[in-house]
Amino acid sequence: MKTRLGRKLAVGVLLVALLLTTTACGEMDSAYIAELVSIFLPEVISYGLLGTSGDQSLDAIFESAEVLDQVDAADALMEEGWRERDPAIMEDAIAMRPGDPTYRRDAAELYWIQGSFGPAEKHLDQAQEAVKDNPRAAKEHNLSVIDKLDNRKTLNDQWGYKSLDECQFIHMQLIKHYDRVWALEGNTGVSPAANTIASEGLRCRDLVKP
């Protein structure tokens, strides 16, 4: 508890100093930083102990530090999960930031590589839900998923799919995401790319490794 509090106080002081440097001219010397710390230290201590400094602007700064800490911790878990090929670790990261579509995309990729297509589809659907009200983010998300799936499809078309389920999953998800991009670009109906993928998907039984 003392360690967490001390870190929070230190980060708060530094954030206040850094915020104020954006409006200062020239380089800040150590004396100026010390002066800033002395000015805001009571508010920093108050926030650490009570959860508020009494100043909404300063509270926002301190809260941003906590968010950044959480992002760093979640990022570290995602990297560990990918490195260890352990989706359970990724799930811990997602629990910390459930609205982050990037985490869900990465988890979905690991799941489908490991043959767990239900969880993969769930995370792709939830990632789409997170970006559905932001057309630009939605397009970027769907293009990113297409890129991941297409890379896997290109590899498996050459060397074979591990199972019929894998082949059908990749083709169906590509169709879904190509159609979303097509609609986001103001088009109607089925996208030409989705039509092509659907035709290729009819060969899935022939593309499975013997």
N, C-alpha and C positions, 0 to 999 in steps of 0.2 A: 504493500500500500504506500509506504513512504517513497519507494523508488518511483512508482507511477506518478505520485504527486510532485516529486522533485522534477521529473522529466516534463510534466505538464507546465510547471512554473517556468522552467528554462525555455521551453519552446515558446511560451507566451511572451516572455520578455523579448526574445529574438524576433518574433513576428511583429511586435509593436515597433521595434527599432527598424526593421526592414520596411514596414509600411511607411514610416515617416521618412525614410531615406528617398522614397520615390518622389518626394516633393522638395527635397533639399538640394542645394546647389553644391557641386564639388564633392570631394571625398569626405567621408565622415571619419574623424579621428577617434581614438579610444576614449578620450575625455568626453566627447559628445555622446557616444554610446552609453558611457557610464551615467551621464546626466539623464538620458532617456530612461535608463533602467530605474534610476532613483525616483523619477517622476511617476512612473507607472507601476512600480513595484507593489504599492498597496492594493491597486486594482487586480494585479495578477494574483496576489496572495488571496484576496477575497474570492476570486473566481475559483481558485484551486480548492478552497475550503467550503465555499457556499454554493458554487455552481453559477455564480454571477458576479460580475465586477461592479454592478450598479450602473454600467454604461453600455447601452445596446451595441454601439459600434465596436467597443472593445470585446464584448461577448462574441460578436460575429467573428472577430479575428481568432479568438481562442477556440471557438467551435470549429473553425476551418482547420486548425492544427489537429484536432481530434479526428476529423474526417480524413485528413491526409495520413494520419497514423493508421487508420482503419484500412485505407486503400493499400498502403504499403504492406500491411499484414496479410490482406487478402491476396494481393499480387504474389507474395512469397508462397502462400499456400497453393495457388494455381500453378506456379512454376514447379513446386515440389511434386504436386500431383501428376503433372505431365512427365517430369523427370523419372518418377517412380512408377509411372503407368498405373496410377491408383486413383480411380474416379472418386473414391470416398473422400480423399483429401480435397479434391476439387469441390465436392459438395459442401465441405466446411467453408470454403471460400465463398461459394455462392450464397450460403446462408448469411454471410456477413454483408453481401451486396447483391440481394436477389434481383434488383432491377438492372443489373449490368449485362447487356446482351453479349458483350465480348466473352465474359466468363462462361455463359451458357453455350456459345458457339464452340469454344474450346473443349468444354466438357462433352458436348454432343459428338465432336470429332473423335475423342478418345473412346467414347462408348461405341460408336459404330465401327471403329477399327477393331475393337474387342468383341464385336458381334452382338452387342446389347442394343438392339434397334429401338426397343420401346423407350428406354430412358433417353436415347439420342433424339428421338422424335419429340419427346416431351420438352426437352430443353430448347430445341429449335422453335417449337410453337410458343414457348414462354418468352424466348428472345424476340420473336416477332410481336408478341403482345406488348413488350416493353417499348417498341419503337413505332408502333402503328400510328400514333398521332403526330409523328414527325416524318414527313415524306422524305426528306434528305437522309435522315438517319436510317429510315426503313430501306431506302435504296442501297445505301452503303452496306447495311447488314445483309441484305439478300445477295448482293454481288459477292460479298465475302464468303457466304455459305456456298454459293455457286463455285467459287474458286477452289474451296476445299474439296467439295464433292467432285468437281471435274478432274482435279488432280488424281483423286482416288480412282475415278472411272477410267482415266487414260491408262493408269498402271494396270488395273484389273482387266481392261479390255485386251491388253497385250498378254498378261500372264495368267489370267483366269480369276474368277471370283471364288471365295472360299465356300460360298453357299448360295442357293437360289434366293434366300432371304436378303443376303447382302446386295446382290445384283438388283433385286426389285426395290429395295430401300433406296439405293443411290439413284436409280432412275426416277422413282416417284418423287423424291425430294428435289431433284433437279427440275423436274416438270413444275412442281409447286413454286419453286423460287424463281424460275424463269418467267412464269406467268405473273408473279407479283411485280417483278421489275417491269414487265411489259405494261401492266396496268398503271404503275407509278409514272411511267413515261407518257401517259395519256392515251394509251391504246385500249382497244376492246377485243374480246375474244381470246383465243389461245395464241400464244406467241409462236413464231416460226421455230425458234430454238426448242421450245417445249414439244412441238410436233416431231421434230427430228429425234429428240431423246425418247419420245414415246415409241417411235418406230424401231429404234435401236433396242429398246427394252423388250421387244417381242422375241429377241434372240437370247434372252437371259439363260434359258435352259442349256443352250449350246455353249455359253460362256463360263459355266461353272467348271472348276477343276475336276478332273475325273477322280 
